[in-house]
Structures are given as C-alpha cells and as structure tokens.
Amino acid sequence: MSQLKNKPTYFCALVIMTASQIIIKNSILLMNHNFSYEQLFAFVSKVFLKMGCIEQHVTLATEVLLSADIRGVDSHGVARLSGYVRLWEAKRINATPNIRVVHETPSTAAVDGDAGLGLVVAPFAMQVAIEKAQKVGTGWVSVKNSNHFGIAGYHAMMALPHNMIGIAMTNASALVAPTFSTERMLGTNPIGVAIPANNEPPFVADFATTTASNGKLEILQRKNEEAPLGWVQDVNGEATTNAAALKEGGAMLPLGGDREHGSHKGYALGSIVDIFSAVLSGASYGPWAPPFPAYVPIPQNMPGEGLGHFLGAMRVDAFRPAEEFTENMDNWIRRFRAAKPSAGHEKVLIPGDIEREMEAIRRKEGIPLFESVVEDLRGVGEKMGVTFDD
C-alpha cells in the first residue's frame, strides 16, 4: 500500500451504491492521504501498548476501532484515538481493567467494565450474551462503568458467525436536546442490529438516534461548511445551520429534527437506548453521562458509574429452524432490492450495503484520512513515543 501514500482520494458523507460503484453525491470531501489497514493497525496497536493495555486487549481494541474506518464510518475510527489517549491521561480510562460479571441469570448478566476501554468491554459483554444464547436461546447483557465503545455494528455483528441475531446499543455524552428542550439531555445513542441470511449478505443496521452524528458535524467544521437544517439548534432552541452550534451552547437534534418531522420519535428512541444501556445497568444516564472529551468537566452528582451499554444475542433456532429463517431472509432481501427505485436512484439499498462495499474498496485502495486527522495522529505518536509513518 506504500504507493498510495499522499495520493488524493475523494469520498463523501453521503454515498449511493450502484451495482458496481459508489456515486459521489452532495459535497465532496478531499482526503489527502491513504493508509493501508495494516499500517494503521500497527500504529494504533503501539499506542494502546504504550497506554499499558495487555496484548490481548490491544489487538481487540485496535480491531474494533479500525472496523469503523474500514467500513467508512470515519467519525468513529482513528480520528477518535487521541480522545482515548486524553481520557487515559485524565485517569478516566483504566488500561488494565478487571472486566467481570457482577450479576447473572441463565439468560441475563450485568457487567462491570472497571472503567476499561469500551472497545474491549463491549466485546466481552457480547461474548457473554452469545454464550448464554447458546445455552438457553437468548442472552442479554447490561454494562456499566465503561467508555466509548466504537461503532455499534461491530458488536452486533459478533453474533452472525453463530447464526444469531445481534443487538448493541450505548448511551453517550449528552449533546442532544429532547423535543421542545434547550438543554442537552441525551447522547447520539446508537443502535446496531445484525441479522444473518443464507446466500445474501447479512442485514446490518447501525445508526444514531439523532438526525446526524456528531462526527458529521466535525467534518463540516473541518470544511468550514454549514449544517443542513434539522441537525442542530442554537442556545435558544432555534433551528440553525451553524455546524459549530455545539461549541456555542447549542444542541444536536433527535432523529426527525423537529416535531413536525417526527423528532419526538427520535427522542423516544434515544431515551430507550439511554434507559436500557444506563438506567438498567447502573451507569450514569441522561445529562450525567460522562463526556468523551477529557477537557469537559465530569457532571456533578452522577447517579451511576461510567457509560453504559446493552447487548443481546438471539439464537435463530430458538424461534424457528435456522435454515428456514435464513432462506426467508434471502427472500426478504431480494424482494426489497427488487423494489422500484425512485427517480435518480438505480436501486433500493439494504442496511449494510454501503459499509460492505466501502470495506471492499478500502481494503484494496487504503483508508483515506483528512490532513487534520493525520496531524492529530502525528501528535499522538509524538506524545506516546510512537512513530506515525505516512
């Protein structure tokens, strides 16, 4: 992949898949560098090692983090590495956690992440859910005392090799105002669901319960561009296109944007994730969720410990023969793909299509990074005594 270094590559925030290509749509983002997956894996691993993580956790955390970049979710990959380092420096991340089950029944468990990397804590919990599902049909695990866990899709997809349906969700830093509120009360609170098929690729949905992720706002800020209406509101609760509204006391908006477009439904979805992930587990919830930026003060009078996650695994054959189900999933997927597309679109997409196609491209051509991200990684390398070779 060395021949790809410093080669300009063009990607966009919104892509529409055709049978053989990605059509660039809306604004084009110029990314100045491409890096191979292996190159980034080696660098990130060294950083986690310098933090004091054990080798097993280093490999897992790196894999989870880079699963975002390789699937095209650039806001949750290596661009977040410096944030994890700062949390570790602030002693909010424990590099050698004693992750453990603190309560369980045959089908449920509560896990204490011991302030570990969410990139490690969440896979531990998902593995517990899978093992319980293997024994009794389903497994459900709540997690407290954790940190940012990367993309929800990675954890949900852990169930697929076991012919199980996987579910993953997490609460997050309070950046979102409920419908009719000016206060930040919820996080972007994503939901990931992975469902196996037979000959067709799996159905993989991974989405925030806000109109857009904070990472997309950060990308717009880097480009000095405005945000679409419905993404954010200002400090007074008025709709704005200012992509930097959060820095000025504003808030992100729930999925839907405003009441007329169903923001009360996005608010409800985000609330469900918050309750399942944090209230149920004993983590801090709502406006008390610990913020990802290390420089933001921890809220006072926190009602729980750390961030919370909720993970589930359901064995398909606990409901019907697995072969029948996956054959019907194939039929479901093919029928939806065959739906008549609207004007300007060649086909109807299935959740997971874009990310799967992006992974194929990026494994071949490399992972593009903004110059600002490259500079950030260089800074991390200098701080941690690790060379970032671009």
Summary of the structure (lengths in Angstrom):
residues: 390
radius of gyration: 20.4
end to end distance: 11.0
largest distance: 55.0
contacts: 1402
relative contact order: 0.17
helix: 41%
strand: 21%
